[in-house]
Amino acid sequence: MIKSKKKILCTLGPASFNEKTIVRLEEVGVSLFRINLSHTKLDDIEDRVNFIRRYSSVSICLDSEGAQIRTGFIGVKEKFLKANQKIVLGNSRADSLDNIPLYPAFIIDQLAEGDLLSIDFDSALIRVISIESGIIRARVISSGWVGSNKAVTSLRQIELPAFTQKDIEAIEIGNKLDIKHYALSFANTKKDVETMRRLTQGKAFIISKIESQRGYKNLDDILSVTDAILIDRGDLSREIKIEQVPFYQKKIVSRANQVGKPVYIATNLLESMIEKATPTRAEVHDVINSLAMGADGLVLAAETAIGKRPVQAASMVVRLINQFNLSQKQDLTQSSTSVGSLLVEPHGGELVQRWDKDPDWGMVNSFRMLEVSDAAIMDCEQIAVGTYSPLEGFMDRIQIDSVLDTYKLVDGAIWTLPIVLQQHSADLVGLTAGQMIALSNKVDKEVYATLKITDIYKFPFESVCKRWFGTLDQTHPGVIGLKAKGDCFIGGEVTLVRKRRCAHKIYNFTPQELRHIFDSKGWSRVVGFHTRNVVHRGHEALQKIALERTHCDGLLVSPVIGEKKKGDFASDVLLKGYQVMLDGGFLPPDKAFIGAFATYSRYSGAREAVFTALCRKNFGCSHFIIGRDHTGVGKFYPPTASQQLFYDLGDIGIIPVMFDEIKFCPACDNYVAQCTHIDEQKKSISGTAVRDSFVQGVRPPTWMTRGEISDMVLGYTKEGREIFV
């Protein structure tokens, strides 16, 4: 969100006039939605205003047509006017290639022989060569393409009224709809602004657009009666040489600042983002320099009205404003600090970084070594790269008790799952608090991390077990694991000195890397999906519905690739399945990304569900999918236990997207949580049934699992590769 009073005015058009984009533009921080009357019919104004208000509380601005000559409807998308070609102006026969209608109609009477007219920023230059019996003939001086409703500029100043009849009727509609903001196009005189004030019944905030020489010459008078100034550099450049526009801009901004009137800058701010995902360096310099001049706001026009990425363009402006604000407080050339990202903040405010990439191996090797499990080494890595932020190490007894009793860390931050280093007491003889030790993997004997011990203690098994898992049942996998791994917990800060070898490196990303990827994609709103099962049609439906429901820019599919229990799907199969989904276009490749979750299941029910959400928050996710029986463990927890804990905890900085069971409805021929058809006709999608089918070597029905996924999984079996742990 914007961290300053700088405004963003955003034009809505064909690319942005839809629910999702309007909602997202408000979320990224747009201050004012602009409806351009030059491209809006009178009959459409009320519907458009009501549509915007249905989905947003952002104020709406009606922008008048104003005193401007435009081409009328020419009958085709564009006409090419060739140098030396003779044409007729103002003729109603627009279907002829030689005829160019002009609007407003009375302008025909204002033209004179010898007038030079440029169309649409000098796309074509024409000269009036004769006027006979009301027919105006002209010759093309410079070739160019001409379209409908394009601005026409006369080298000779032609007097035009400040308001068209359409403007007057539009303002009446605006008054009826209680519109509070109006932009006055081609504000040339103080009287023009006063007329707008009268037409809007003195109740509106008036933004006077300076886009002509007359407007510039009368700037001081206009400033005395307007509420704000908008510099339209495009139309201004029709009357002022383009190389002089920056100097005019500087003067206008300075004079507006002196009298305390807000001044906004428009035209070509991020023009390249109409097509491309990122702006040019020149555009970035232009925006920052405009802010440095004293601009109070920036205006996006074509970028959001017809551009391919309206939300991304607005997000870029927010990032530039935030970076500019930071530059006012510190020298950015002397700091790596950046506020460019619009992703959700990591849990606790910043990503923990405890990875020493150039350790003193002599010192590390001098520490006493303690052999720990591969799962413990995996935890060390996730702590060090920030996945478990704000944790900086394994919990001591005070933190563990706080988490088990209150779902919070000692400092008050929400945290639901104990992150512990568990060992047998026999392995810890001689170790004491304050000691530095090296942690080596039992498998390869290599050192991966160091630990500064803060606490070693024998934990009360039954008390911890009951509070953690809610049961002492010896068939519960969490209870079994806690019983088997040792009777002591060791607390202390972790420093990673070597990363684990990962068989799935191409899918394994640190939170910092994922955040960089999301920023590069222009995503600021990401929904995460946690899974340890091969994708089936129910999961696919959850993901697609969640994307639509949350208006998220992208989906992070995040399969667990750590240690699993016997019978779980192998990590290779999970990841390959989702790659098949992307390659086959079953998930939109521009809106979905696979990023593995390098941890292991702890069979902790609702506690684990919240933990997995907080980790995805650290990855950069703003939303997280919580399905029925999420991270369930057999029959130990109610199907809605995870959802209930999210409700109980309240705002944890990542928004849960709750789902009931998704079923296939043959009558709808779709996957639904609810519909009007009889429940008995719907088919449940069971992950267990999918697994059982693959165990038996048969394809699940295609309404349950896509054929391409079944072929991939059964192909593994035919090749003698394991699909289960």
C-alpha positions in Angstrom: 0.0 0.0 0.0 1.0 3.6 -0.5 3.0 5.0 2.4 2.5 8.7 1.6 0.0 11.3 0.5 1.1 11.1 -3.1 -2.0 10.4 -5.2 -2.5 7.9 -8.1 -5.3 8.8 -10.5 -6.2 5.9 -12.7 -8.2 5.9 -16.0 -10.6 3.0 -16.3 -11.2 1.6 -19.8 -11.7 -1.7 -21.7 -8.7 -3.4 -20.0 -9.7 -2.4 -16.5 -13.5 -2.1 -16.4 -14.1 -5.4 -14.6 -14.6 -6.5 -11.0 -11.3 -8.1 -10.5 -9.2 -5.2 -11.8 -11.2 -2.5 -10.0 -10.8 -4.4 -6.7 -7.1 -4.9 -7.2 -6.5 -1.3 -8.2 -8.1 -0.2 -5.0 -6.0 -2.7 -3.0 -2.7 -1.5 -4.5 -3.6 2.1 -3.5 -5.2 4.0 -6.4 -6.7 7.3 -5.1 -9.1 8.2 -7.8 -10.8 6.4 -10.7 -11.2 8.6 -13.9 -14.0 8.2 -16.4 -12.9 9.8 -19.7 -16.0 11.4 -21.3 -14.2 11.6 -24.6 -14.5 7.8 -24.7 -17.8 7.3 -22.8 -21.3 7.6 -24.1 -23.8 9.7 -22.1 -26.1 6.7 -21.8 -23.3 4.6 -20.2 -22.2 7.0 -17.5 -24.6 6.0 -14.8 -24.1 2.3 -15.4 -20.3 2.7 -15.2 -20.4 4.8 -12.0 -22.7 2.2 -10.3 -20.5 -0.6 -11.5 -17.4 1.0 -9.9 -19.2 1.7 -6.7 -20.4 -1.9 -6.5 -16.8 -3.1 -6.1 -14.8 -0.1 -4.8 -15.0 2.8 -2.4 -12.5 4.8 -4.4 -13.8 8.2 -5.5 -14.8 8.7 -9.1 -13.8 11.6 -11.4 -15.6 12.6 -14.5 -13.1 14.1 -17.0 -14.8 16.4 -19.5 -14.3 16.4 -23.3 -13.5 20.1 -23.3 -12.5 22.4 -26.1 -10.9 20.1 -28.6 -11.3 19.1 -32.2 -11.5 15.4 -32.8 -12.0 13.1 -35.8 -15.4 11.6 -36.0 -16.2 8.0 -36.7 -14.3 7.0 -39.9 -15.9 3.7 -40.6 -12.8 1.5 -40.3 -10.3 0.9 -37.7 -7.7 3.2 -39.3 -7.1 5.0 -42.5 -3.7 5.6 -44.0 -3.3 9.1 -45.4 -0.6 9.3 -48.0 1.5 12.4 -48.6 0.0 14.6 -51.4 -3.3 12.9 -51.2 -6.4 15.1 -51.4 -9.1 14.6 -48.8 -12.4 16.1 -47.7 -12.9 17.3 -44.1 -16.2 17.2 -42.3 -18.0 15.2 -44.9 -20.5 12.7 -43.5 -19.5 10.0 -45.9 -17.0 8.5 -43.5 -16.9 5.2 -45.4 -14.9 6.8 -48.2 -11.1 6.7 -47.7 -10.9 10.4 -48.9 -13.3 11.7 -46.2 -12.3 12.6 -42.6 -15.3 13.7 -40.4 -14.5 16.2 -37.7 -16.2 16.8 -34.3 -17.8 19.1 -33.1 -19.7 19.8 -36.2 -19.5 23.6 -35.9 -15.7 23.4 -36.3 -16.1 23.3 -40.0 -17.3 26.9 -40.0 -14.1 27.9 -38.0 -11.6 26.6 -40.5 -9.9 28.7 -43.1 -8.0 28.2 -46.3 -4.3 27.6 -45.4 -4.9 26.1 -41.9 -2.4 23.4 -40.9 -4.0 20.5 -38.9 -2.1 17.7 -37.2 -4.0 14.6 -36.3 -3.1 12.4 -33.3 0.3 13.6 -32.2 1.5 14.4 -35.8 0.5 10.9 -37.1 -0.7 12.9 -40.2 -0.3 16.6 -41.1 -2.8 18.2 -43.5 -3.4 21.6 -45.0 -6.7 23.2 -45.9 -6.4 24.1 -49.6 -10.0 25.3 -50.5 -13.4 26.0 -49.0 -16.2 26.0 -51.6 -19.9 25.7 -50.9 -19.3 24.3 -47.4 -17.0 21.6 -48.7 -13.5 21.8 -47.2 -10.7 20.2 -49.2 -7.3 19.5 -47.8 -4.0 18.0 -48.9 -1.9 15.6 -46.8 1.5 17.1 -46.1 2.9 14.2 -44.0 1.7 10.6 -44.3 0.2 8.9 -41.3 -2.5 6.6 -39.9 -5.7 8.2 -38.7 -8.4 6.6 -36.5 -11.8 7.6 -35.0 -12.0 10.0 -32.0 -8.4 11.2 -32.4 -7.3 14.7 -31.4 -6.9 17.3 -34.1 -4.7 20.4 -33.5 -4.7 23.6 -35.5 -1.5 25.6 -35.8 -3.8 28.7 -35.8 -5.6 29.3 -32.5 -9.3 28.6 -33.0 -11.7 29.7 -30.3 -13.7 26.8 -28.9 -16.2 26.7 -26.0 -14.9 25.2 -22.7 -17.8 22.7 -22.5 -19.5 20.6 -25.1 -23.2 19.9 -24.9 -22.2 16.4 -23.9 -20.1 17.8 -21.0 -23.0 19.8 -19.7 -25.3 16.8 -19.8 -22.7 14.6 -18.3 -22.2 16.9 -15.4 -25.9 16.9 -14.7 -25.8 13.1 -14.5 -22.8 13.4 -12.2 -24.6 15.8 -9.9 -27.5 13.3 -9.7 -25.0 10.5 -8.8 -23.3 12.7 -6.2 -19.9 12.7 -8.1 -17.5 14.7 -6.0 -14.5 15.1 -8.5 -14.4 16.6 -11.9 -11.5 17.2 -14.3 -11.9 20.2 -16.6 -10.1 19.5 -19.9 -8.5 22.5 -21.6 -8.9 24.9 -18.7 -7.9 28.0 -20.6 -9.2 30.8 -18.3 -10.4 31.5 -14.8 -13.9 31.8 -16.2 -13.8 28.2 -17.4 -13.1 27.0 -13.9 -15.8 29.2 -12.5 -18.3 27.8 -15.0 -17.4 24.3 -13.9 -17.9 25.3 -10.3 -21.3 26.6 -11.1 -22.3 23.5 -13.2 -21.2 21.2 -10.3 -23.3 23.3 -7.9 -20.2 24.3 -5.9 -19.9 20.9 -4.3 -17.2 19.3 -6.3 -13.4 19.1 -6.2 -12.3 20.6 -9.5 -9.0 19.5 -11.2 -8.1 22.0 -14.0 -6.1 20.4 -16.8 -3.4 22.6 -18.2 -2.9 21.4 -21.8 -2.6 24.5 -23.9 -0.6 27.7 -24.3 -3.7 29.8 -23.1 -4.0 27.7 -20.0 -0.3 28.1 -19.2 -0.5 31.9 -19.7 -3.6 32.1 -17.4 -2.1 29.7 -14.9 -2.1 32.1 -11.9 -5.7 33.1 -12.5 -6.7 29.4 -12.8 -4.8 28.5 -9.6 -6.7 31.2 -7.7 -10.1 29.4 -8.3 -9.3 25.7 -8.9 -8.8 22.9 -6.3 -6.0 21.2 -8.2 -4.0 21.3 -11.4 -3.3 18.5 -13.8 -0.5 18.8 -16.4 -1.5 16.9 -19.5 1.8 16.7 -21.2 0.3 15.0 -24.3 -2.0 17.8 -25.4 0.4 20.4 -24.1 3.0 19.1 -26.6 0.6 19.8 -29.5 1.2 23.5 -28.9 4.6 23.5 -27.3 7.7 21.8 -28.7 8.2 18.5 -27.1 11.7 19.4 -25.9 10.3 22.4 -24.0 7.6 20.4 -22.2 9.8 19.4 -19.2 10.5 23.1 -18.5 6.8 24.0 -18.7 6.1 21.1 -16.3 8.7 22.4 -13.9 7.3 25.9 -13.9 3.7 24.8 -13.5 4.6 22.5 -10.6 6.6 25.2 -8.9 3.8 27.8 -9.1 1.2 25.3 -7.9 3.4 24.4 -5.0 3.9 28.0 -4.1 0.1 28.6 -3.7 -0.5 25.2 -2.0 -2.6 23.7 -4.8 -2.1 19.9 -5.6 -0.5 19.3 -9.0 -0.7 16.0 -10.9 1.3 14.8 -13.9 -0.2 12.9 -16.8 0.8 11.3 -20.1 3.3 8.6 -21.0 4.4 7.9 -17.4 4.7 4.2 -18.0 3.7 4.0 -21.7 5.8 0.9 -22.4 3.7 -1.0 -19.8 0.8 -0.9 -22.2 2.5 -3.9 -23.8 5.4 -4.9 -21.6 5.7 -6.1 -18.0 8.3 -3.5 -16.9 8.8 0.2 -17.7 11.9 1.6 -19.4 14.7 3.3 -17.4 13.7 6.6 -19.0 10.1 6.2 -17.7 11.4 5.4 -14.2 13.6 8.5 -14.3 10.7 10.6 -15.5 8.4 9.5 -12.6 11.0 10.0 -9.9 12.0 13.4 -11.4 8.4 14.4 -11.5 8.0 13.5 -7.8 11.2 15.3 -7.0 9.9 18.5 -8.8 7.0 18.5 -6.3 4.2 16.6 -8.0 1.5 15.6 -5.6 0.2 12.8 -7.8 0.6 10.8 -11.0 -2.0 9.9 -13.6 -2.2 6.6 -15.5 -4.3 6.8 -18.7 -3.6 4.3 -21.5 -1.5 2.2 -19.1 -4.7 1.2 -17.2 -7.4 1.9 -19.7 -6.1 -0.3 -22.6 -2.9 -1.8 -21.3 -2.3 -5.5 -20.9 -1.4 -5.2 -17.2 -3.3 -2.4 -15.5 -2.8 -3.6 -12.0 0.9 -4.2 -12.6 1.3 -0.6 -14.0 -0.4 0.9 -10.9 1.7 -1.3 -8.7 4.9 0.0 -10.3 3.8 3.6 -9.6 3.3 2.7 -6.0 6.7 1.1 -5.8 8.3 4.2 -7.3 6.5 6.5 -4.9 7.6 4.3 -2.0 11.1 4.3 -3.2 11.1 8.1 -3.6 9.7 8.6 -0.1 12.5 6.4 1.2 15.1 8.5 -0.7 13.9 11.6 1.3 15.0 9.9 4.5 18.3 8.3 3.5 20.9 8.1 0.8 19.8 5.1 -1.3 23.2 4.8 -2.9 24.6 4.0 0.6 21.9 1.5 1.5 20.5 -1.7 0.2 17.1 -0.9 1.7 14.2 -1.2 -0.8 10.5 -0.8 -0.4 9.9 -1.7 -4.0 8.0 -4.9 -3.2 4.2 -4.8 -2.6 4.1 -8.4 -1.3 2.9 -9.1 2.2 5.5 -8.5 4.9 7.2 -11.6 6.3 5.9 -12.8 9.7 7.5 -10.7 12.3 8.4 -7.9 9.8 11.5 -9.2 8.1 13.0 -12.4 6.8 15.5 -14.0 9.2 18.9 -14.6 7.5 21.3 -16.9 9.3 23.2 -18.5 6.5 27.0 -18.0 6.7 28.1 -18.6 3.1 31.8 -18.3 3.9 32.2 -19.9 7.3 35.4 -20.2 9.3 35.7 -24.0 8.8 38.6 -24.2 11.2 36.4 -22.8 14.0 33.4 -24.9 12.9 35.4 -28.1 13.0 36.7 -27.2 16.5 33.2 -27.4 17.9 31.9 -30.6 19.4 29.8 -32.4 16.8 26.3 -33.7 17.4 24.8 -36.1 14.9 21.1 -35.2 14.1 18.5 -36.4 11.7 18.1 -35.3 8.2 14.8 -33.7 9.3 16.6 -31.6 11.9 19.1 -30.4 9.2 16.2 -29.5 7.0 14.8 -27.4 9.9 18.2 -25.7 10.3 18.1 -24.7 6.7 14.5 -23.4 6.8 15.3 -21.4 9.9 18.4 -19.9 8.3 16.8 -18.9 5.0 13.8 -17.3 6.7 11.0 -19.8 6.0 10.3 -20.1 9.7 10.7 -16.3 10.4 10.7 -14.9 13.0 12.4 -17.9 14.5 16.2 -17.8 14.7 16.7 -21.2 16.1 15.2 -24.2 17.9 12.8 -23.3 20.7 13.8 -23.4 24.4 11.4 -24.6 27.1 9.9 -21.1 27.6 9.0 -20.7 23.9 7.7 -24.2 23.7 5.4 -23.7 26.6 4.2 -20.4 25.3 3.4 -21.9 21.9 1.6 -24.9 23.3 -0.4 -22.9 25.8 -1.1 -19.7 24.0 -0.4 -20.3 20.2 2.1 -17.4 20.5 5.8 -16.8 20.9 7.0 -15.1 24.1 7.1 -11.7 22.2 3.4 -12.1 21.3 3.7 -13.1 17.7 1.3 -15.8 16.6 3.0 -19.2 16.3 1.3 -22.5 16.6 3.9 -25.3 16.1 6.9 -26.2 18.3 10.1 -26.2 16.3 12.4 -28.4 18.3 15.7 -30.2 18.2 14.9 -33.5 19.9 17.7 -35.9 21.0 18.3 -38.7 23.4 19.8 -37.6 26.7 22.7 -40.1 26.3 23.9 -38.2 23.2 24.0 -34.9 25.2 26.3 -35.8 28.0 28.8 -32.9 28.6 26.8 -30.3 26.7 25.8 -27.1 28.5 24.0 -23.9 27.9 26.2 -21.3 26.2 28.2 -23.9 24.3 28.7 -23.8 20.5 28.2 -27.1 18.8 28.3 -28.3 15.1 25.3 -30.2 13.8 26.2 -33.1 11.4 23.9 -35.3 9.4 23.7 -38.9 10.6 23.6 -40.0 6.9 26.7 -38.3 5.4 28.4 -37.2 8.6 28.9 -33.7 7.1 28.4 -30.5 9.2 25.6 -28.3 8.0 25.0 -25.9 10.9 26.2 -24.6 14.2 24.1 -24.1 17.3 24.6 -21.8 20.2 22.9 -23.7 23.0 20.6 -21.7 25.2 18.7 -24.6 26.9 18.8 -28.4 27.3 16.1 -30.2 29.2 14.2 -33.4 29.5 10.7 -32.6 28.6 7.6 -34.1 30.3 6.3 -36.4 27.5 2.7 -36.6 28.5 2.2 -32.9 29.1 3.9 -31.9 25.9 2.2 -34.6 23.9 -1.3 -33.8 25.2 -0.9 -30.1 24.6 0.7 -30.5 21.2 -1.4 -33.3 19.6 -4.4 -33.3 21.8 -4.0 -37.0 22.5 -1.7 -39.6 24.1 -3.0 -42.3 21.7 0.0 -44.5 20.7 -1.4 -44.9 17.1 -1.2 -41.2 16.4 1.8 -40.7 14.1 2.8 -37.5 15.9 2.7 -39.2 19.3 4.8 -42.1 17.8 7.4 -39.7 16.5 7.7 -37.7 19.7 8.1 -40.9 21.7 10.8 -42.3 19.4 13.1 -39.3 18.7 14.4 -38.7 22.2 13.7 -37.5 25.7 15.4 -34.1 25.5 14.9 -30.8 23.7 17.9 -28.5 22.8 17.2 -24.8 22.3 19.5 -22.3 20.6 20.3 -20.0 17.7 21.1 -21.7 14.4 23.6 -20.7 11.8 23.7 -22.6 8.5 27.1 -23.3 7.0 26.2 -25.7 4.2 23.0 -26.3 2.3 21.6 -29.8 1.9 21.9 -31.6 -1.4 18.4 -31.4 -2.9 17.2 -33.8 -5.5 14.5 -31.3 -6.5 16.7 -28.2 -6.7 14.9 -26.7 -9.7 11.7 -26.4 -7.6 13.4 -25.5 -4.3 13.5 -21.8 -3.5 14.3 -19.7 -0.5 11.7 -17.1 0.6 13.9 -14.4 -0.7 14.1 -16.1 -4.1 10.3 -16.6 -4.3 9.7 -13.0 -3.4 12.0 -11.9 -6.1 10.2 -14.2 -8.6 6.8 -12.8 -7.6 8.0 -9.2 -7.8 9.4 -10.0 -11.3 6.1 -11.4 -12.4 4.3 -8.3 -11.0 2.4 -10.3 -8.5 1.6 -8.6 -5.2 -1.3 -10.8 -4.2 -0.5 -14.5 -4.2 -2.5 -17.5 -2.9 -0.6 -20.5 -1.6 -1.6 -24.2 -1.8 0.0 -26.8 0.5 -0.1 -30.4 -0.6 1.5 -33.8 0.0 -0.8 -35.6 -2.5 -0.7 -36.0 -6.3 -3.0 -33.4 -7.9 -6.6 -34.5 -8.5 -9.5 -32.6 -9.9 -10.7 -31.5 -6.5 -7.4 -29.8 -5.8 -7.4 -28.3 -9.2 -10.8 -26.8 -8.6 -9.8 -25.4 -5.2 -6.9 -23.6 -6.8 -8.8 -22.1 -9.7 -11.8 -21.1 -7.5 -9.4 -19.5 -5.0 -7.6 -17.5 -7.7 -11.0 -16.2 -8.9 -12.5 -15.6 -5.5 -9.5 -13.7 -4.0 -8.6 -11.7 -7.2 -5.0 -12.9 -6.6 -2.4 -12.3 -9.3 -0.9 -15.7 -9.0 -1.0 -19.2 -7.3 1.9 -20.8 -5.5 1.6 -24.6 -5.6 3.8 -25.7 -2.8 4.2 -29.5 -2.4 6.0 -30.9 0.7 9.2 -32.6 -0.4 10.7 -33.5 3.0 10.6 -36.7 5.0 7.3 -38.6 4.7 5.6 -41.6 6.3 5.3 -44.9 4.5 2.6 -44.8 1.9 2.8 -41.1 1.1 3.4 -40.1 -2.5 7.1 -39.6 -3.4 8.2 -36.1 -4.0 9.2 -36.7 -7.6 5.6 -37.7 -8.4 4.1 -34.7 -6.7 6.3 -32.2 -8.5 6.0 -34.0 -11.9 2.3 -34.0 -11.6 2.1 -30.3 -11.2 4.6 -29.8 -14.0 2.2 -31.8 -16.2 -0.6 -29.5 -15.1 1.4 -26.4 -16.2 2.8 -28.0 -19.4 -0.7 -29.1 -20.4 -2.2 -25.7 -19.8 -4.6 -27.1 -17.1 -3.3 -24.4 -14.8 -2.6 -20.9 -16.3 1.2 -20.8 -16.7 1.2 -17.0 -16.3 -0.7 -17.3 -13.0 0.7 -20.5 -11.4 4.1 -21.3 -10.1 5.6 -24.4 -8.4 7.7 -23.8 -5.3 8.5 -26.8 -3.1 8.1 -26.7 0.7 11.3 -28.3 2.0 10.0 -29.6 5.3 8.2 -32.7 6.6 4.8 -33.5 8.0 4.5 -33.3 11.8 1.0 -34.6 12.0 -0.2 -31.8 14.2 -3.6 -31.1 12.8 -4.8 -27.5 13.1 -1.5 -26.3 14.6 0.3 -27.5 11.5 -2.2 -25.9 9.2 -1.5 -22.4 10.6 2.2 -23.1 10.6 2.1 -24.0 6.9 0.2 -20.8 6.2 2.8 -18.7 8.1 5.6 -20.2 6.1 3.8 -19.4 2.9 3.4 -15.8 4.2 7.2 -15.7 4.5 7.3 -17.0 0.9 5.3 -13.9 -0.1 1.7 -15.3 -0.1 -1.1 -13.0 0.9 -3.7 -15.8 0.9 -3.7 -19.5 1.8 -6.1 -22.2 0.8 -7.6 -24.2 3.7 -9.7 -27.1 2.6 -11.9 -29.5 4.6 -9.7 -31.7 6.9 -6.7 -29.6 6.0 -3.5 -31.4 7.5 -5.9 -33.9 9.1 -4.5 -37.0 10.8 -6.9 -39.9 10.3 -9.9 -39.5 12.6 -8.0 -37.7 15.4 -9.3 -34.2 14.5 -12.7 -32.8 13.2 -12.7 -32.0 9.5 -13.2 -28.3 10.3 -10.5 -28.1 13.1 -8.0 -26.1 11.0 -10.6 -23.7 9.8 -11.8 -23.1 13.4 -8.3 -22.3 14.7 -7.8 -19.7 11.9 -11.0 -18.1 13.0 -10.0 -18.2 16.7 -6.6 -16.7 16.0 -7.9 -13.8 14.0 -5.6 -11.7 11.7 -2.3 -13.5 11.3 -1.1 -11.5 8.3 -2.2 -14.1 5.7 -5.8 -14.5 4.7 -7.2 -18.1 4.9 -9.4 -19.0 1.9 -11.8 -21.5 3.4 -13.4 -24.3 1.4 -15.9 -27.1 2.2 -15.6 -30.3 0.3 -15.4 -30.0 -3.4 -17.5 -32.5 -5.3 -18.1 -33.3 -9.0 -21.7 -32.5 -10.0 -22.6 -34.3 -13.2 -25.7 -32.1 -13.7 -23.4 -29.0 -13.6 -20.6 -30.8 -15.3 -18.4 -28.9 -12.9 -16.6 -29.1 -9.6 -18.5 -27.3 -6.9 -18.7 -26.8 -3.1 -22.4 -25.9 -3.4 -25.0 -25.9 -6.2 -28.8 -26.4 -6.5 -28.6 -30.0 -7.5 -29.3 -33.0 -5.2 -26.3 -33.9 -3.1 -26.8 -37.6 -3.7 -26.1 -37.1 -7.4 -22.7 -35.5 -6.7 -19.5 -37.5 -6.6 -16.9 -37.1 -3.8 -13.2 -36.8 -4.8 -11.2 -38.8 -2.5 -7.4 -38.6 -2.2 -7.4 -42.0 -0.6 -9.4 -43.5 -3.5 -6.9 -42.0 -6.0 -4.0 -43.5 -4.0 -5.7 -46.9 -3.8 -6.3 -46.9 -7.6 -2.6 -46.2 -8.2 -1.6 -48.9 -5.7 -3.7 -51.4 -7.8 -2.1 -50.1 -11.0 -5.4 -48.8 -12.4 -6.5 -45.4 -13.6 -8.9 -43.4 -11.4 -11.9 -42.1 -13.2 -11.2 -39.0 -15.3 -13.7 -36.9 -13.3 -11.4 -37.6 -10.3 -8.0 -37.4 -11.8 -7.0 -36.0 -15.2 -5.9 -38.8 -17.6 -2.6 -37.0 -18.2 -1.8 -37.2 -14.5 -2.8 -40.9 -14.3 -0.6 -41.7 -17.3 2.3 -40.0 -15.7 1.9 -41.8 -12.4 1.3 -45.2 -13.9 4.2 -44.6 -16.3 6.5 -44.4 -13.2 5.2 -47.8 -12.1 5.9 -49.4 -15.5 9.4 -48.0 -15.4 9.9 -49.6 -12.0 10.1 -46.3 -10.2 8.6 -45.8 -6.8 5.5 -43.6 -6.6 5.1 -44.1 -2.9 7.5 -43.8 0.1 
